[in-house]
Amino acid sequence: MKLYDNKRITLIIFSIIGGLAFAAFLLYDQSGKIGQTEIIALTLTAVIAVVISVIMIKKGNK
């Protein structure tokens, strides 16, 4: 039985994108610029979110 179908996977992807956009806004609001440090932090956050989502979907669809 599949726990995650295409509709739920799309929702997970949109929530990751929305969370990254909100995090970018907060980082910009704190420092007034998006520099190299902020980009590295957002990239690491995106990689971690994608890895966790892939693991969650693979284990849920077994």
C-alpha positions, 0 to 999 in steps of 0.5 A, spaced: 500 500 500 502 506 498 502 511 503 505 517 499 501 518 492 503 524 487 498 529 490 502 528 497 509 528 494 507 535 490 504 537 497 511 536 500 515 539 495 511 545 495 512 545 503 519 545 502 519 551 497 515 555 501 519 554 507 525 555 504 522 562 501 520 564 508 527 562 511 530 566 505 525 572 507 527 572 515 535 571 513 534 578 508 530 581 514 535 580 519 541 582 515 538 586 509 542 582 504 542 575 501 550 574 501 554 568 501 553 565 508 545 566 507 546 562 500 550 556 504 545 556 509 539 555 505 542 550 500 544 546 506 537 546 509 534 544 502 539 538 501 537 536 508 529 537 507 530 533 500 534 527 503 529 527 509 523 527 504 526 522 500 527 517 506 520 518 508 517 517 502 521 511 500 520 508 507 512 510 507 511 506 500 514 500 502 
